[in-house]
């Protein structure tokens, strides 16, 4: 392909444009490539049935505690008419049919704003971009999984009808059987014959509610193995002649390794090798503990010529960005005209960097054998991990086989492919299987934090308290652009976008547009440049944009002399789902109006096609630290495939968001992260976690996302509760001090 330039791309009929259009229009057919064991019959890309009656669903999303193995399998089993006791799951292989284009849109579309959505989705499909992020699993895969279950049901009915000499339309499935009046045949007896039947032109989906698995709180498929210890994670992988590695990296991407004390490391019992790289050094031993001890003996020294990184420098970068011109990402009406010569209400809010604090640190096991790399890895993006490993050792991606493992938590950290690159290099250099695991301190030191952000909020109120104009100027790094550049360095989309005009970052500004009906508003992104690598964290940018919006709403309600919940509901005429969440949580939680001394606060937010309202009860303890006593949430997430899983995700999100709100955020001094231990995060424990109540609002809407939903509204609800408790407005997240 000739070099793409802005000129030849934008000129109608230019070489770049012509090639791009031709590439996108070129027909592609993706065939299923689901592997089968002896006795298994594959039905398309998502389903296998064994001669023992086992129904295996191929899940294209990684299980990291969010219940996706259960919910996606439940969709197939419901449409198929399977017996839930016979359903199992396995990780889907990397392939275009499993590409999560919706997840890619959530993370990366802001980096490719000027490229048509159809071209973006085509590129991500052809690249087999498999992602688990952004609360997209059910939203992206419900339709193909329902079709897979329906297709297998029809084929089984046809095979049974042929034996019974009846019309297949008269047959149905129930509990793992094909039934016709009193006649019954097990799936296992029909699977092989059913695979040779043909599908009708129109695929009938199940109708009605009777006998459906969807909507039931079925037992999770992953829990029994996790309880009895038989579930396999990366740390459980064992291969013949395997060694263990621990790694020490420079504090930033621009760091370079200067020196190590190899003789000292070799004195540690069990050490078999020291592997140096331009940016890191790894100690390899017969146990991970020995390898990690050897790292201390190595005493690696790194150099970095980049600008110093500390907390003050981050705040200066945010201030500088706010004072510079920004990009308008959304707006309506003429805000400048509304603000002219008017009395304005202004407030500034800051969200400091937030850490993942994932339970499982980055880890992978690799084996280089017969010019092929096998990779067992805890990853939310197996295709990106494969590409990173292949690039690191200079082989084709087809020479890398990825075995995605269950992830022990992640919250977005496992999207990053660094450990895949590192373990691939180690496996090739050592010529023996190796398991690499980052220490807790290394994981926190290298954490791609949620970006720090600062908002300058301005509004004008009418005499009756109504909002006439609203402006949000938000300074934050262009995280979507940064992630795209870091995770997909060779993407065609990046080459194209590099010659197009810049703009605001859609990922970094997600959730910044208020859900309220406002006659005039403007939302601007002011990209902040700083020596800090940022990434995706559970809740995404909504975790800070909701904090800015919902705290400012409370301040406006106070200025208008209005009760905060009613003030919000009065502006939600265009969003009845959010309004119902607010009224429901107020009734359920015993909302007293958020009056002074009550310690009650309320907030709401919509994300990923779902809506939530949170009522918090909080106070300040004798030591001056915020304490959250109670959280009540009302949720409208559309149809709930498995209500218990939804509640679990909302509860987990609420606790996770509480940790971000009142725990310890990331801190930097002299270029180094200061939080190095798990306990330093000051996350909620069983002893001090708030009481949590979650109410699911019945809905017939399509399922929305829930994994991120519990996070965004928690921090503003707590901040508003602390203001009601103390009369002091805390505008900095975490809420450890007033401002």
Secondary structure as GFF3:
##gff-version 3
##sequence-region A 1 739
A	DSSP	alpha_helix	6	10	.	.	.	ID=ss1
A	DSSP	alpha_helix	15	25	.	.	.	ID=ss2
A	DSSP	beta_strand	40	43	.	.	.	ID=ss3
A	DSSP	beta_strand	47	50	.	.	.	ID=ss4
A	DSSP	beta_strand	55	59	.	.	.	ID=ss5
A	DSSP	alpha_helix	68	80	.	.	.	ID=ss6
A	DSSP	three_ten_helix	84	86	.	.	.	ID=ss7
A	DSSP	beta_strand	87	91	.	.	.	ID=ss8
A	DSSP	three_ten_helix	96	98	.	.	.	ID=ss9
A	DSSP	alpha_helix	101	108	.	.	.	ID=ss10
A	DSSP	three_ten_helix	109	112	.	.	.	ID=ss11
A	DSSP	alpha_helix	117	126	.	.	.	ID=ss12
A	DSSP	alpha_helix	137	164	.	.	.	ID=ss13
A	DSSP	three_ten_helix	168	170	.	.	.	ID=ss14
A	DSSP	beta_strand	172	174	.	.	.	ID=ss15
A	DSSP	beta_strand	177	180	.	.	.	ID=ss16
A	DSSP	beta_strand	183	186	.	.	.	ID=ss17
A	DSSP	alpha_helix	187	194	.	.	.	ID=ss18
A	DSSP	alpha_helix	223	228	.	.	.	ID=ss19
A	DSSP	three_ten_helix	234	236	.	.	.	ID=ss20
A	DSSP	beta_strand	243	249	.	.	.	ID=ss21
A	DSSP	beta_strand	256	259	.	.	.	ID=ss22
A	DSSP	alpha_helix	262	266	.	.	.	ID=ss23
A	DSSP	beta_strand	271	276	.	.	.	ID=ss24
A	DSSP	beta_strand	280	285	.	.	.	ID=ss25
A	DSSP	alpha_helix	288	298	.	.	.	ID=ss26
A	DSSP	beta_strand	301	303	.	.	.	ID=ss27
A	DSSP	alpha_helix	311	323	.	.	.	ID=ss28
A	DSSP	beta_strand	327	332	.	.	.	ID=ss29
A	DSSP	alpha_helix	335	339	.	.	.	ID=ss30
A	DSSP	beta_strand	345	351	.	.	.	ID=ss31
A	DSSP	beta_strand	363	369	.	.	.	ID=ss32
A	DSSP	beta_strand	372	377	.	.	.	ID=ss33
A	DSSP	alpha_helix	382	393	.	.	.	ID=ss34
A	DSSP	three_ten_helix	397	399	.	.	.	ID=ss35
A	DSSP	beta_strand	400	404	.	.	.	ID=ss36
A	DSSP	three_ten_helix	413	415	.	.	.	ID=ss37
A	DSSP	alpha_helix	418	430	.	.	.	ID=ss38
A	DSSP	beta_strand	434	437	.	.	.	ID=ss39
A	DSSP	alpha_helix	440	445	.	.	.	ID=ss40
A	DSSP	beta_strand	453	461	.	.	.	ID=ss41
A	DSSP	beta_strand	467	476	.	.	.	ID=ss42
A	DSSP	alpha_helix	479	487	.	.	.	ID=ss43
A	DSSP	alpha_helix	492	497	.	.	.	ID=ss44
A	DSSP	beta_strand	521	527	.	.	.	ID=ss45
A	DSSP	alpha_helix	542	560	.	.	.	ID=ss46
A	DSSP	alpha_helix	564	569	.	.	.	ID=ss47
A	DSSP	alpha_helix	576	589	.	.	.	ID=ss48
A	DSSP	beta_strand	600	607	.	.	.	ID=ss49
A	DSSP	beta_strand	610	620	.	.	.	ID=ss50
A	DSSP	beta_strand	626	636	.	.	.	ID=ss51
A	DSSP	alpha_helix	643	662	.	.	.	ID=ss52
A	DSSP	beta_strand	668	669	.	.	.	ID=ss53
A	DSSP	beta_strand	672	673	.	.	.	ID=ss54
A	DSSP	three_ten_helix	678	681	.	.	.	ID=ss55
A	DSSP	beta_strand	691	696	.	.	.	ID=ss56
A	DSSP	alpha_helix	709	726	.	.	.	ID=ss57
A	DSSP	beta_strand	732	733	.	.	.	ID=ss58
###
